[in-house]
Amino acid sequence: MKKALNLMVGDSSFLVKALLCYDADIKKAQDSGHEYFLKLVGDLSQIKNHPIMIKNALNKIEQFSDS
């Protein structure tokens, strides 16, 4: 468990960047309807809760990084 936590601390900036990029891609797919973003994120009806989950994950990473 400790090894996994240390790994997460080192990779937290990468995880944050990946989550922010995915969130931006979802918003672009929703707002523009551009085929590239729609193919990238998949079925919008199946990922409609992902922005909320991303926000929660970012908050947890921030809490973990602060402790």
PyMOL commands that set and color helices and strands:
alter all, ss='L'
color gray80, all
select helices_A, chain A and resi 2-32+35-41+50-66
alter helices_A, ss='H'
color red, helices_A
deselect
rebuild
show_as cartoon
